């Protein structure tokens, strides 16, 4: 693949780290960006943010695609979406795994299920 076509995939896009990392890579020559998150509405906002930031840096002709997928749930669904991403944009040069499960709780008053879900998102799913 030529240096003129580079892809970044952000698993766990959001208004902080995910979209900002995507915008930074877009401004540095990554002209194909895939944003994955379970929140379809926020993905559209993230897509717009990356486009705006790239434009501020003088970057044009960038493809930013969004893919709603629950990174906390079905690992097969994630595998399927990653195949679609590769078909749409080609193989990625960079993959950022930024998924997390954040939940407010009182110290030592969280459930076993909440601990397990947080562990799943940050470790098990990332082993795909």
Backbone torsions as a table, in degrees:
resi	resn	phi	psi	omega
1	UNK	NA	135.1	-178.1
2	UNK	-72.2	159.8	-179.6
3	UNK	-69.0	-12.1	-179.9
4	UNK	-81.4	-5.8	179.7
5	UNK	-133.7	102.8	-178.9
6	UNK	-128.3	143.3	-174.9
7	UNK	-121.0	137.0	169.7
8	UNK	-121.1	138.3	176.0
9	UNK	-115.6	124.2	179.6
10	UNK	-111.1	109.0	176.7
11	UNK	-93.0	113.1	-175.5
12	UNK	97.9	48.4	177.7
13	UNK	-69.9	149.0	179.2
14	UNK	-168.2	179.0	-172.5
15	UNK	-73.7	-4.6	-179.1
16	UNK	-112.3	-101.8	-172.1
17	UNK	-62.9	-51.8	-173.6
18	UNK	-55.9	-55.1	-177.6
19	UNK	-69.6	-32.7	-180.0
20	UNK	-71.4	-38.9	175.8
21	UNK	-65.1	-43.2	178.0
22	UNK	-59.5	-43.3	179.8
23	UNK	-64.3	-40.1	178.5
24	UNK	-63.2	-47.0	178.9
25	UNK	-63.8	-38.8	178.5
26	UNK	-62.5	-38.4	179.9
27	UNK	-73.9	-12.7	-179.1
28	UNK	-109.1	22.9	171.5
29	UNK	103.7	0.8	175.7
30	UNK	-85.4	102.0	-172.7
31	UNK	-93.2	4.6	174.1
32	UNK	-130.2	121.6	-175.8
33	UNK	-128.6	128.1	174.5
34	UNK	-113.3	125.3	178.8
35	UNK	-112.2	123.9	-179.8
36	UNK	-120.4	133.9	178.0
37	UNK	-168.0	162.7	-179.9
38	UNK	-80.9	-16.9	-175.8
39	UNK	-96.4	98.3	-175.8
40	UNK	-61.9	-38.5	179.7
41	UNK	-65.6	-43.8	179.8
42	UNK	-67.3	-33.4	177.0
43	UNK	-58.6	-39.6	178.3
44	UNK	-64.5	-38.9	176.5
45	UNK	-65.0	-42.8	178.6
46	UNK	-63.0	-41.4	178.6
47	UNK	-59.7	-45.9	179.3
48	UNK	-63.6	-41.4	179.0
49	UNK	-60.2	-47.3	-179.1
50	UNK	-63.1	-42.6	177.3
51	UNK	-59.3	-45.5	-179.3
52	UNK	-63.5	-43.7	-179.2
53	UNK	-66.6	-39.6	177.7
54	UNK	-63.8	-42.9	180.0
55	UNK	-63.0	-39.6	177.8
56	UNK	-60.0	-32.0	179.0
57	UNK	-87.5	6.6	178.5
58	UNK	81.3	12.7	-178.5
59	UNK	-89.5	129.2	177.6
60	UNK	-126.2	176.1	178.4
61	UNK	55.0	54.9	178.8
62	UNK	-116.2	137.5	177.6
63	UNK	-104.3	117.7	177.7
64	UNK	-121.0	114.7	-179.3
65	UNK	-114.5	145.8	180.0
66	UNK	-115.4	145.2	-177.1
67	UNK	-137.2	104.5	176.3
68	UNK	-71.0	125.5	176.5
69	UNK	-158.3	141.4	179.5
70	UNK	-87.8	103.2	-178.9
71	UNK	-70.9	-11.6	-180.0
72	UNK	-88.3	-15.9	-169.8
73	UNK	-105.6	-102.5	-169.0
74	UNK	-82.7	109.4	-179.3
75	UNK	-66.6	-27.8	177.6
76	UNK	-68.0	-37.9	176.9
77	UNK	-61.9	-38.5	177.9
78	UNK	-65.1	-45.2	177.2
79	UNK	-57.2	-43.8	-179.1
80	UNK	-62.5	-44.5	-179.4
81	UNK	-66.1	-38.5	179.0
82	UNK	-63.7	-33.5	174.7
83	UNK	-65.5	-41.2	178.0
84	UNK	-63.4	-43.2	178.9
85	UNK	-58.5	-46.6	-179.4
86	UNK	-64.8	-38.3	176.3
87	UNK	-65.3	-38.3	-178.0
88	UNK	-73.9	-44.0	-169.3
89	UNK	-118.3	-8.3	-175.9
90	UNK	90.7	175.5	-179.0
91	UNK	-67.6	139.6	-178.0
92	UNK	-79.6	148.5	170.3
93	UNK	-87.0	-30.1	-178.3
94	UNK	-134.6	136.6	172.4
95	UNK	-126.6	122.7	175.8
96	UNK	-104.3	119.7	175.5
97	UNK	-98.2	103.9	-173.7
98	UNK	-120.0	19.5	-178.2
99	UNK	-75.6	144.1	175.4
100	UNK	-156.4	162.2	175.8
101	UNK	-121.8	108.1	-179.2
102	UNK	-106.9	134.8	-177.2
103	UNK	-147.7	130.1	176.3
104	UNK	-72.9	139.1	176.2
105	UNK	-158.8	162.5	174.1
106	UNK	-85.3	137.7	-177.4
107	UNK	-49.1	128.1	178.3
108	UNK	68.1	15.0	177.1
109	UNK	-122.4	36.9	177.1
110	UNK	-106.8	155.7	-174.8
111	UNK	-83.7	160.0	175.6
112	UNK	-60.4	-38.7	178.9
113	UNK	-62.2	-40.9	178.9
114	UNK	-63.4	-42.0	177.2
115	UNK	-62.0	-43.7	-179.2
116	UNK	-64.2	-42.2	179.0
117	UNK	-63.1	-42.9	178.0
118	UNK	-61.9	-41.2	177.5
119	UNK	-64.5	-43.5	179.7
120	UNK	-58.6	-46.7	-177.0
121	UNK	-65.1	-43.6	-173.9
122	UNK	-85.0	-13.9	-177.9
123	UNK	-130.1	-57.5	-172.3
124	UNK	-65.0	-50.1	-178.2
125	UNK	-63.6	-32.6	-177.9
126	UNK	-71.2	-9.1	178.8
127	UNK	-84.7	1.5	-176.9
128	UNK	-62.6	NA	NA
